[in-house]
Amino acid sequence: KKNIRPQSTGNLGERLFLASVGAGIAASLLMMYFLLTNQFQYEYVSKYSSLDQPLIYLISALWAGQEGTFLFWAMLVGLMGLVFIRSKQHDDKIAMGVVNVFAAFLYLLMLVKSPFQINEQVPKDGAGMNPLLMNPWMAIHPPILFIGYAATIFPFGLVLSALARRSYESWNDRGFAWTLFATV
């Protein structure tokens, strides 16, 4: 008698993470499209962009508010997670679980405070970005800062994994590059 078992289709957690990365990238691109095309029916777009806002600040509007920042941060964690998956740390299920929990937390925050909230009345023009944020450094500083924030979750996950396995030195080699990248 043959033992018929379904073949494994891969790690469910990894597939769900990849789906969340795809959703995060799609949501970020969609919000960028809404910002660039002045879709003021969305509350976030009407709060942080306007018809006369220069292109650099329309792009910067993605991270000008808390909701957009969470979306941008989640997308960065997802993109870095793809690098993590392709690296030799991929087999560390605990570290990847920490990354998944953190990404899920960011998405949960966006359920509470969504950047895709619809306005009851559509304004003809948006309020525009806070004048204090209309500085060329606004286009550079937050993305660099959030790349560093997103990168810190990976050495943190590796440290928690090492602690859970009581292999206190094992994370040094594997987490050094991530720690260096996040610090720089």
N, C-alpha and C positions, 0 to 999 in steps of 0.2 A: 504494500500500500504506500502510495506516495504522500509525503508530507507537503501539503500545499499551503504555503504562507505567502501573503502579499509581500512584494519587494518593498524595501524601504525607499521612500522618495526623498530622503534627506532629512536634515534636522528641521523640525517644525519651528523652533525658536528663530533659527537663521532665516527661514523663509518669511516668517512674520516680520522680522527686522527689515528684510529687503523690501517687503511690501510697504512698511512704514517709511522707509527711505524714499521709495517711489512716490508715495503720497505727499511726503514733506516737500520734495522737489517740485512736484506738480502744483501744490498749494502755493509755494513761494513764487513760482513762475506766473501763476494765475494772479496773485496779488500784484506782482510787478507789472503785469499787463494792465490790470485795473488802474494802477497808479499812472502809468504812462499814457493811458487813453482817457484819463479823467472820468472814471466811472464813479461819480459822486453819490450814486445810490447806496454805496457802501460807506458806512459810518467812518471807518478807518481812513478811506481815501479822502472823504470830505474834511476830516480833521487835520490831515498832514500834507495835503497837496492843494494846489490851486491852478487855474488856467495860465497864470503868468509866471509860474515857478520854473526856473531853469532846469534843464534835463538832469544835471548832477544832483539837484535837490529832490527831483522826483524819484530818482534811484535811491537816494539817501532816506527818503520817506519810508522805505521798507522797514528800517530799524529806528525810525524817529519816535515811535510810540511803543508802549509796553507789549501790546498784542503782536505787532510786527517783529519786535525783538525776540519774543518767544518763538515765532515762526522761523525767523532767521537762525536762531540758536539751534533749534531742533534740526533744521536742514544741515547745518554744519556738523552736528553730532552724527547725523546719518551718513554724510559724505566721508567723514573720518572713520566711521564704523566700517565702511566698505574697504578702506585701507587696512583697518585692523583685521577684518575677516581674511583678507588676502595675505596677511603677514603670518609669521610663525606662531603668533599668539592666538590664532584662530581656534585652536583646540582647547583653550581655556574657557570652559563653560561658565564658570563662576564670574570671571571678568566680563564676559559677553553678557551675562545676565544682569550685572550691575549697569552696563551701558544700556541694555534694553529697558530696565526699570527707570533710569534717568530720562531716556527719550520718551517713554510712556508718560512720565510725570510732566514733561514739557507739553506733550499733546493734551494731557488732561487739563493743564492750565489754560490751553487755548479753547477747550470746551466751555470753560467758565467765562473766559474773556476772549471771545472770538474776534479775529481781525475781519471776518466776513459778515459781521452784523449789518443788517439792512436798515437804512434810514426810513422813517415813516414818511417824511416829505423829502423829496430829492432837491437839494439846493442847486442853483444854476452855476455856482462856483464854490470851491472849497475854502476853508479857513486858511490853508497854507501852513507851512511848517513854522514852528516857533522861531521868531527872528534870531534868538540866541543860538539856534542850531544851524542857521544859514551861514555856514562857514565851510570853506573847502576841507578843513580837517574833519568835518562831520562825515565826509565821504570816505575818509581813510581810517580815522581812529576807532569807531565802533566795530567795523568788520575785523580789524586786527585784534582788538580786545576780545571779541567773541570767538575768534578762532582759537585764541589762547584758552578761554573759558571752556570751549568745547573739547579741546585736547586734554584738559586736566582730568576728565572722567576716565580716560583709559589707564593712566598709571594708578589712579584711585582704585579702579576695578582690579587691576593686577595685584595691588597691595592687599585688598580684601581677600582675593583668591589665595594669596600666599599665606595670609593669617589663618584662613579657614583650613588650609592643608597643613598648617604648622611647618611650612617650608619658608622660613623667614628671609632667607637670602635669595630665593629664586626669582623674585620680581625685579631685582637690581638690573640684571642684564636685559630682561625683556621690557622693562619699563623706562630704562634710561633714555632711549631715543624720544619716547613720548614726553617724558618730563622735560628734556632739553627743548623740544619743539614748543611745548606749552609755555615754558619760561621765556624763551626768546620772543 
